[in-house]
Amino acid sequence: MTRTLVDPNSVPDELRPYLQEVVHRTHALCGSHLVSVIAVGSVALGDYRHGRSDVDVTVVVDGALPGRARPGRALPELAAALAHPALPCPATGLELVVYDRDFAARPSGEAGYLLDLNTGPLLPERASLDPSESPAFWYVIDRSVARQAGRVLYGRPAREVIAEPARADVLRALRASVREHSAGEGHLADNRVLNGCRSVQFCRTGHWQAKRRAAESVAAAEERFRPLLQAALHSYERPSRTAATALPANDVQAFLAWVAERVDESVDADRRG
């Protein structure tokens, strides 16, 4: 059974032993049905901050999975094997999503997962086997990031197993994410702002950028938002989530309203064609 990452140097030092064990346990339970294990999110985009970032992992499997106890139990067993503290997570949390190979290989605006696992010291525990329980937008965004920048930890490269969602589906997902960040529940203010910057840069370039790089680009171009973006960057660079600083609520809402307008403009431009 494998414990070796495809390229150990592709992940931060603080995560390497942990991700090796994630690969090992996933392979132990999925066996020959395991197609790929891919790092997405901040690790893929080169912006992981230890003490602040989650670890985002996409797993692709092929066919009916085995189960040690009885058929159909492989995914619950995988969730149990990877759950913190059974496997202590050194990051703020692990967000791991399992897809069937056939679903991952076609463009989709749906959630479509087999398993969605959230676990870790700062994440509420969640193990969902029903994609109808979840809004689709985060999964669409993650698959788009995986297609463009995913770092393969095991198996086949992301571009061979994950289809790029249609741009219209990604823009709808971005609009939904901005609405959620505007509501503010469950999200730090700096992360809401920086995710907004990433959304704007995707609309402008068609490519995903690390949050900090996106914020620097938007700040350089939009003087009126520069103080807010600089404050968000300063907060994001603090050593932990608990050390994040408060941002002016009205300024955050005004910025996110501006982000929503930029996404809507992209949607309208694509419709015109």
Salt bridges, closest charged atoms under 4 A:
ASP13 OD1 - ARG16 NH2 2.71
GLU21 OE1 - ARG3 NH1 2.83
GLU21 OE2 - ARG25 NE 2.89
ASP47 OD1 - ARG212 NH2 2.55
ASP54 OD1 - ARG241 NH2 2.88
ASP62 OD2 - ARG101 NH1 3.26
ASP116 OD2 - ARG126 NE 3.01
GLU160 OE1 - ARG156 NE 3.08
ASP169 OD1 - ARG172 NH2 2.35
GLU180 OE2 - HIS187 NE2 2.84
ASP190 OD1 - ARG52 NH2 2.57
GLU222 OE2 - ARG204 NH2 3.13
GLU261 OE1 - ARG262 NH1 3.69
ASP264 OD1 - ARG175 NE 3.06
GLU265 OE2 - ARG262 NH2 2.67
ASP268 OD1 - ARG271 NH1 3.84
ASP270 OD2 - ARG167 NE 2.68
